Amino acid sequence: MNFAFVGAGAVGGYYGAMLARSGSQVSFVARGAHRDAIAERGISILSDAVGSFTAKVAAESDPARIGPVDVAVLAVKTYDNDTAIPLLTALVGPKTVVLTLQNGVDSAEEVAAVVGADATIGGSTYIATAIDSPGVIRQTGTHRRIVLGEVRGTPVAVSDRVRAIEAVMKAADIHAEAVPDARHAVWEKFTYLAPFAAFTGAARLPIGPLWADAHTRAMFLDAIAEVAAVARAHGIPLPADHKDRIDTYVAKLPPSTRSSLLIDLQQGKRIEVEALQGSVVRRGKAVGVPTPVMAALYAVLKPHANGAA
């Protein structure tokens, strides 16, 4: 299977390298020193979970030099979507499937508006990786999970194209899970990630001291309930004990766990506040669901959207 990744960063670079190692043809649309290093030496993964290796792949700044592929994967940060999503058009042919693995719940709709709803599928990923140096990605931890599926209509069974991609990913030692409707998985992650990123980012603290404070923990759980209410108003059937499940999950996290939004803030980088907290507030307003906790956190984080001045 022929893959092209728009974005060769910590997420896209890792999964692309894994697929290339297992025999798939993989190209990256990338830029700068990272692109130059990948084009010259390949992309290297440093990992105790899957072993360290280097995969030979193509890396281009112009997607037209790659052309149509079987699967195009959008794996850039959401704040780059205005420039990144149009790049997909050069990678899309009559049978191309476009998979978005971005944070938030807006990505699939934004991609479909450019490449068409028929070509678009969605997914969520669970992984801890970072760019170690140009052309080198380090995995911290063992997670490498992707949940993927269709994002339109009311699918009741896994589609053939999603099943085919799942099989290739599994052969590459990626923990892929094909589902009929990816929107459920995307929203389920969103109900946890948006509050988690908001609280850790606004406090400039990892989860440990936040969870140890009874008032902060209660407000965190209120924020989860807000996002879950927005999800249900959008037709996502979350279970009744959804908040309790997240409560249990977060309580087991290492106290030093930081959100990627907090890490980006501490490094003076741009943050995904619009795709996370901003999206909760906007979507809540659209369906008449109040989100006071998330709205306050959005107001705190929004001035930092573009990183350090």
C-alpha positions in Angstrom: 0.0 0.0 0.0 1.3 3.5 -0.9 1.1 6.1 1.8 1.8 9.8 1.9 1.9 11.7 5.1 1.3 15.4 5.2 3.5 16.1 8.2 6.6 14.2 9.3 6.5 15.2 12.9 6.4 13.2 16.0 3.1 11.4 15.1 3.2 11.2 11.3 6.9 10.5 11.2 6.6 7.6 13.6 3.7 5.9 11.9 5.2 6.5 8.4 8.5 5.0 9.5 6.7 1.9 11.0 4.8 1.4 7.7 8.0 1.8 5.6 9.8 -0.7 7.8 7.1 -3.3 7.1 7.3 -2.8 3.3 4.8 -0.1 2.5 5.8 2.7 0.1 5.9 5.9 2.2 6.4 9.5 1.3 6.3 12.6 3.5 5.3 16.1 2.7 7.6 18.1 5.0 9.8 21.2 5.2 13.0 22.6 6.6 15.9 20.8 8.3 13.6 17.8 9.2 12.7 17.3 5.5 16.3 17.6 4.4 17.5 15.1 7.0 14.8 12.6 6.0 15.6 12.9 2.3 19.3 12.5 2.9 19.5 9.8 5.6 15.9 8.4 6.0 13.8 8.7 9.1 15.1 7.2 12.4 13.0 5.9 15.3 14.5 5.6 18.8 12.2 3.3 20.8 12.4 0.6 23.5 8.9 -0.6 22.5 9.5 -1.4 18.8 13.3 -1.2 18.5 15.4 1.5 17.0 15.7 1.6 13.3 16.0 3.8 10.2 13.6 3.6 7.3 14.3 4.9 3.8 11.4 7.1 2.6 10.8 9.9 0.2 10.5 13.5 1.6 9.3 16.3 -0.5 8.2 19.9 0.1 5.9 19.8 -3.0 3.2 17.1 -2.9 3.0 17.2 -6.6 6.3 15.5 -6.8 4.7 12.5 -4.9 1.3 12.5 -6.8 -1.8 10.4 -6.0 -1.4 7.6 -3.4 -3.6 4.9 -1.9 -3.7 6.6 1.5 -3.0 10.2 2.4 -2.6 10.8 6.1 -3.0 14.3 7.6 -0.8 14.4 10.7 0.2 18.1 11.2 -0.8 20.2 14.2 -4.3 21.7 13.6 -3.1 25.3 13.6 -1.3 24.5 10.3 -4.5 23.3 8.6 -5.1 26.4 6.5 -1.9 25.6 4.6 -1.6 21.9 5.1 -5.1 20.7 4.0 -4.8 22.2 0.5 -1.6 20.1 0.0 -3.8 17.0 0.1 -5.3 17.7 -3.3 -2.1 16.7 -5.1 -2.1 13.4 -3.3 -5.7 12.4 -4.1 -6.7 10.3 -7.1 -10.0 8.6 -7.8 -9.4 5.8 -5.3 -7.4 7.6 -2.6 -8.5 7.5 1.0 -7.6 10.5 3.2 -7.2 9.7 6.9 -6.9 12.4 9.5 -5.2 11.7 12.8 -5.4 15.2 14.3 -6.5 16.2 17.7 -10.0 17.6 18.1 -13.3 16.9 16.3 -13.2 19.4 13.5 -10.5 17.9 11.2 -12.6 15.4 9.2 -15.1 18.1 8.3 -12.3 20.4 7.2 -10.6 17.7 5.1 -13.9 16.7 3.5 -14.6 20.3 2.5 -11.4 20.1 0.3 -11.0 16.6 -0.9 -14.7 15.4 -0.7 -16.6 13.5 1.9 -16.4 10.2 0.0 -12.6 10.2 0.2 -12.4 11.1 3.9 -12.1 8.8 6.9 -11.2 9.7 10.5 -9.1 8.4 13.3 -7.7 9.1 16.7 -4.3 8.1 17.9 -2.7 7.4 21.3 1.1 7.7 21.3 3.9 9.6 23.1 6.6 10.6 20.7 8.8 13.7 20.0 11.2 14.9 17.5 14.7 14.3 19.0 16.6 16.0 16.2 16.1 16.5 12.5 15.1 13.2 11.0 15.0 11.4 14.4 11.9 10.6 16.4 11.9 9.2 19.9 9.1 7.2 21.4 8.6 7.5 25.1 6.3 4.7 26.3 4.7 1.8 24.5 1.4 3.1 23.1 1.0 3.1 19.3 -2.7 2.9 18.9 -4.9 4.1 16.0 -8.7 3.8 15.9 -10.0 4.5 12.4 -13.3 4.4 10.6 -15.8 6.2 8.4 -17.1 9.7 9.3 -20.3 10.1 7.4 -23.7 8.6 7.3 -24.7 5.9 9.9 -22.3 3.0 9.3 -23.1 -0.2 11.1 -20.2 -2.3 9.9 -16.5 -1.7 9.2 -16.0 -0.7 5.6 -13.7 -2.7 3.3 -11.3 0.2 2.8 -10.9 0.8 6.5 -10.4 -2.9 7.1 -7.7 -3.0 4.5 -5.8 -0.1 6.0 -6.1 -1.7 9.5 -4.6 -4.9 8.1 -1.6 -3.0 6.7 -1.1 -1.1 10.0 -1.3 -4.2 12.1 1.3 -5.9 9.9 3.5 -2.9 10.7 3.1 -3.5 14.5 0.8 -0.5 14.8 -2.1 -1.3 17.2 -4.8 -0.4 14.8 -8.5 -0.9 15.5 -11.1 -0.5 12.7 -14.5 0.7 13.7 -17.7 1.4 11.7 -17.9 5.1 12.8 -14.7 6.9 13.8 -16.7 9.9 15.1 -17.4 8.0 18.4 -13.7 7.3 19.0 -12.7 10.9 18.1 -15.3 12.5 20.4 -14.4 10.0 23.2 -10.8 11.1 23.1 -11.8 14.8 22.8 -13.9 14.7 26.0 -10.8 13.8 27.9 -8.1 15.6 25.9 -9.7 19.1 25.8 -10.1 19.4 29.6 -6.7 17.7 30.3 -4.9 20.1 27.9 -6.8 23.0 29.3 -6.1 22.4 33.0 -2.5 21.4 32.6 -1.9 24.3 30.2 -3.6 27.0 32.2 -2.0 25.9 35.5 1.4 25.3 33.8 1.6 22.1 35.8 1.5 18.3 35.2 -1.6 16.3 36.2 -0.3 15.2 39.6 -0.7 18.4 41.7 -4.0 19.2 39.9 -5.5 15.9 40.7 -4.3 16.1 44.3 -6.3 19.2 44.9 -10.0 18.3 45.6 -11.4 21.5 44.2 -9.3 21.4 41.0 -10.2 17.8 40.5 -13.9 18.5 40.8 -13.7 21.3 38.3 -11.8 19.1 35.9 -14.6 16.5 36.1 -17.2 19.3 35.6 -15.3 20.2 32.4 -15.4 16.6 31.2 -19.2 16.6 31.8 -19.5 19.8 29.7 -17.6 18.3 26.8 -19.6 15.1 27.1 -22.8 17.1 27.0 -21.7 18.8 23.8 -20.8 15.4 22.3 -24.2 13.9 23.2 -25.9 17.0 21.6 -24.0 16.1 18.4 -25.4 12.6 18.5 -22.5 10.8 20.1 -23.8 8.1 22.4 -21.4 8.2 25.3 -22.0 5.8 28.1 -23.7 7.1 31.3 -20.6 6.4 33.4 -18.2 8.1 30.9 -17.1 10.7 33.4 -16.4 8.1 36.0 -14.3 6.1 33.6 -12.1 9.2 32.8 -11.9 9.9 36.6 -10.5 6.4 37.1 -8.1 6.7 34.1 -6.7 10.1 35.1 -6.1 8.9 38.7 -3.8 6.2 37.4 -1.6 8.6 35.3 1.9 9.2 36.4 1.9 12.5 38.4 4.5 14.0 36.0 2.2 13.5 32.9 2.0 16.7 30.8 -0.3 17.4 27.9 1.3 18.2 24.6 -0.3 21.6 24.8 1.5 22.3 28.1 4.8 21.1 26.5 4.3 23.4 23.6 3.5 26.3 25.9 6.6 25.8 28.0 8.7 25.7 24.8 7.1 28.9 23.5 5.4 27.2 20.5 2.0 27.6 19.0 -0.8 25.7 20.8 -3.9 23.9 19.6 -6.2 26.0 21.7 -8.7 26.6 18.8 -9.1 22.9 17.9 -9.5 21.9 21.5 -10.9 24.4 24.0 -12.2 26.8 21.2 -14.0 24.0 19.5 -15.8 23.0 22.7 -17.0 26.5 23.3 -18.1 27.1 19.7 -19.8 23.8 19.3 -21.5 24.2 22.7 -23.0 27.5 21.6 -24.1 26.0 18.4 -26.2 23.3 20.1 -27.2 25.4 23.2 -25.0 23.6 25.7 -23.3 25.8 28.3 -19.6 25.2 28.8 -18.6 27.7 31.6 -15.5 25.9 32.8 -14.1 25.3 29.4 -15.0 28.8 28.3 -13.0 30.3 31.1 -10.0 28.1 30.3 -10.3 29.0 26.6 -10.1 32.6 27.6 -7.0 32.0 29.6 -5.2 30.1 26.9 -6.3 31.9 23.8 -3.8 34.8 24.1 -1.0 32.2 23.9 -2.3 30.6 20.6 0.7 31.9 18.6 3.3 31.0 21.2 5.9 33.3 22.6 6.1 36.8 21.1 
